[in-house]
């Protein structure tokens, strides 16, 4: 599993945990923060990959 896929998988697991009824508020906040951090990191990875693809496409023109 790639680093990107691992981040997305962990974010999914956090979402499942947040959807539970019996989770304390403080734990919910911590999980939310961690999930948002993971998603931001994954988004940054996607943006970097997109820029690399654009560079390759320009070089091939």
Beta strands, then each sheet from edge to edge (+ up, - down):
end
